[in-house]
């Protein structure tokens, strides 16, 4: 059986590159080492998430049987694939790594607040995940269908993973507004549950392959884009502007 080569990985990388540019330009990172190191780790952790899921999948569901003998409805099959095998599993791994990076590189232990850089970590973990997932899907597709799948994975799938994890990262920033530790944890937990539901709902709509499902899921994520952009202005741009104003000015060189 043919194995994936450098070209296959380049094609997979191309499916997430436009979104990486969008996030980089929108955030406008400083030249600080933490943000750059965080982005590199995020990409590696995203890759690791996909690899772990691929390895654990046959262990977690070794006997998932939807054969006619079981008389399992199509609705049950789709719900299991969308919410359990995809939603819960994928978001658990991705969000675990986002939390690790956020606490290590994006958390101020004095103020007990997350910094705006957590959106970079969330976005690039999603892109690292999508990069590997898209590479595998496109590699397995027949040659005559690779281009169509490449476009679909670039515009839709990479976008979905990115939006879900950006949305979760916004909940980390929103937890800064809560004074009580329990309230902060509840806010973060709500962000996780929402990520699972977002992932599950969109997969539930897309798995059957119906055109109406594609349109509904697209409309849903247009709405989430509007939500994320609005929160981005409030919790990322404004927070960064305040931080820049609070930084001491360098003394002029005489």
C-alpha positions in Angstrom: 0.0 0.0 0.0 1.3 3.5 -0.9 2.5 5.5 2.0 2.1 9.2 2.5 5.0 11.3 1.3 6.2 14.9 1.5 3.9 16.1 -1.3 0.9 14.7 0.6 1.9 16.6 3.7 2.4 19.8 1.7 -1.1 19.4 0.3 -2.4 19.0 3.9 -0.5 22.0 5.0 -2.0 24.1 2.2 -5.5 23.4 3.6 -4.7 25.3 6.8 -2.2 27.9 5.6 -4.8 30.5 4.6 -6.4 30.3 8.1 -3.0 30.5 9.7 -2.4 33.8 7.8 -5.8 35.1 8.9 -5.2 34.5 12.6 -1.6 35.8 12.4 -2.7 39.0 10.7 -5.7 39.5 13.0 -3.7 39.0 16.2 -0.5 40.8 15.1 1.8 39.0 17.4 4.7 40.9 19.0 8.2 39.6 18.6 8.1 38.0 22.0 9.3 34.4 22.3 6.3 33.1 24.2 3.9 33.6 21.3 6.1 32.1 18.7 7.0 29.1 20.9 3.4 28.7 21.8 2.3 28.6 18.2 4.9 26.0 17.4 3.9 23.9 20.3 0.2 24.3 19.4 0.9 22.9 15.9 2.7 20.0 17.4 0.0 19.3 19.9 -2.7 19.6 17.2 -0.7 17.0 15.2 -0.4 14.8 18.4 -4.1 15.0 19.1 -4.9 13.6 15.7 -2.3 10.9 15.9 -3.5 9.8 19.4 -7.1 9.6 18.2 -6.2 7.5 15.2 -4.3 5.1 17.5 -6.9 5.0 20.2 -9.9 4.7 18.0 -9.8 0.9 17.5 -9.1 0.5 21.2 -12.0 2.8 22.4 -14.5 1.3 19.9 -13.2 -2.2 19.0 -16.7 -3.6 18.5 -18.8 -0.7 17.4 -21.2 -2.7 15.3 -23.9 -1.0 13.2 -24.7 -4.0 11.1 -28.2 -4.8 10.0 -28.4 -7.6 12.6 -28.1 -5.0 15.4 -31.1 -3.1 13.9 -29.6 0.2 14.8 -31.3 3.2 13.2 -29.4 5.6 10.9 -30.1 8.3 13.4 -28.4 6.4 16.2 -25.4 5.7 14.0 -25.0 9.3 12.9 -25.4 10.6 16.5 -22.8 8.2 17.8 -20.3 9.1 15.1 -21.0 12.9 15.4 -21.2 13.4 19.1 -19.2 10.5 20.6 -16.5 9.5 18.1 -16.0 13.0 16.8 -17.3 15.6 19.1 -16.3 14.4 22.5 -13.2 12.6 21.5 -11.6 15.2 19.3 -12.5 18.2 21.4 -11.3 16.5 24.6 -7.8 16.0 23.2 -7.6 19.4 21.5 -8.9 21.3 24.5 -6.6 19.4 26.8 -3.6 20.7 24.9 -5.0 24.2 24.6 -5.4 24.3 28.4 -1.9 23.1 28.9 -0.4 25.7 26.6 -2.7 28.4 28.0 -1.7 27.7 31.6 2.0 27.4 30.8 2.4 30.3 28.4 -0.7 32.4 28.6 -1.7 32.7 32.3 -0.7 35.4 34.7 -0.5 33.8 38.1 -0.4 37.1 39.9 -3.7 38.4 38.4 -5.0 34.9 37.8 -6.0 35.9 34.3 -5.5 34.4 30.8 -3.7 36.6 28.3 -5.1 37.2 24.7 -2.4 34.9 23.4 -4.7 31.9 24.3 -6.6 32.6 21.0 -3.3 31.9 19.2 -2.9 28.6 21.0 -6.5 27.6 20.4 -6.4 28.5 16.7 -3.1 26.8 16.0 -3.9 23.6 17.9 -7.0 23.4 15.6 -4.9 24.0 12.6 -2.3 21.4 13.6 -5.2 18.9 14.0 -6.8 19.8 10.7 -3.5 19.6 8.9 -3.0 15.9 9.8 -6.7 15.0 9.5 -7.0 16.7 6.0 -3.7 15.0 4.9 -5.1 11.6 5.7 -8.5 12.2 4.1 -7.1 13.6 0.9 -4.4 10.9 0.7 -7.1 8.2 0.8 -9.3 9.8 -1.9 -9.1 8.7 -5.5 -7.0 10.9 -7.7 -9.9 12.3 -9.7 -11.6 13.4 -6.4 -8.6 14.9 -4.6 -9.1 18.5 -5.8 -12.7 18.6 -4.8 -11.9 17.2 -1.3 -9.0 19.6 -1.0 -11.3 22.6 -1.6 -13.9 21.2 0.8 -11.4 20.5 3.6 -9.8 23.9 3.2 -13.0 26.0 3.2 -15.2 23.9 5.4 -13.4 21.4 7.7 -10.4 23.5 8.6 -12.7 26.4 9.2 -14.9 24.4 11.5 -12.0 23.2 13.7 -10.6 26.7 13.9 -13.9 28.3 14.8 -14.7 25.7 17.5 -11.4 26.2 19.3 -11.3 30.0 18.9 -14.8 30.0 20.5 -13.4 27.9 23.4 -10.4 30.2 23.8 -12.8 33.2 24.1 -14.4 31.4 27.1 -11.0 31.3 28.7 -10.8 35.1 28.3 -14.3 35.5 29.5 -13.4 33.6 32.7 -11.1 36.5 33.5 -14.3 38.5 34.4 -15.3 36.1 37.1 -13.9 36.7 40.5 -14.9 33.4 42.1 -12.8 30.3 41.2 -15.8 28.1 40.9 -17.4 30.6 38.5 -14.2 30.6 36.4 -14.2 26.8 36.2 -17.8 26.7 35.3 -17.2 29.2 32.5 -14.4 27.1 31.1 -16.5 23.9 31.4 -19.3 25.6 29.6 -16.9 26.4 26.8 -15.8 22.8 26.6 -19.4 21.5 26.5 -20.3 24.1 23.8 -17.3 23.0 21.7 -18.5 19.4 21.9 -22.0 20.4 20.9 -20.8 22.6 18.0 -18.7 19.8 16.7 -21.4 17.2 17.2 -24.1 19.2 15.5 -22.1 20.1 12.4 -21.0 16.5 12.0 -24.5 15.3 12.5 -25.7 17.6 9.7 -22.8 16.7 7.4 -22.4 12.9 7.8 -25.6 11.9 5.9 -24.2 13.9 2.9 -27.5 15.8 2.3 -27.3 19.2 0.6 -29.7 20.7 3.2 -27.3 19.6 6.0 -24.4 21.4 4.3 -26.3 24.6 4.0 -27.6 24.5 7.6 -24.1 23.8 9.0 -22.6 26.6 6.8 -25.2 29.1 8.1 -24.5 28.0 11.6 -20.8 28.6 11.3 -21.3 32.0 9.6 -23.2 32.9 12.7 -20.4 31.6 14.9 -17.9 33.6 12.8 -19.8 36.8 13.6 -19.9 35.8 17.3 -16.1 35.1 17.4 -15.2 38.3 15.5 -17.3 40.4 17.9 -15.7 38.7 20.9 -12.3 39.1 19.3 -12.6 42.9 19.2 -13.7 43.0 22.8 -11.5 40.4 24.5 -8.4 40.4 22.2 -7.9 43.7 20.5 -9.1 45.9 23.4 -7.2 43.8 26.0 -4.0 44.0 23.9 -4.5 47.8 23.5 -4.8 48.2 27.2 -1.6 46.1 27.8 0.3 48.3 25.3 -0.8 51.4 27.1 0.3 50.1 30.4 3.7 49.1 29.2 6.4 51.6 30.4 7.8 53.8 27.6 11.5 53.3 26.7 13.8 56.1 27.7 14.9 58.1 24.6 18.5 57.5 23.5 20.5 60.7 23.8 
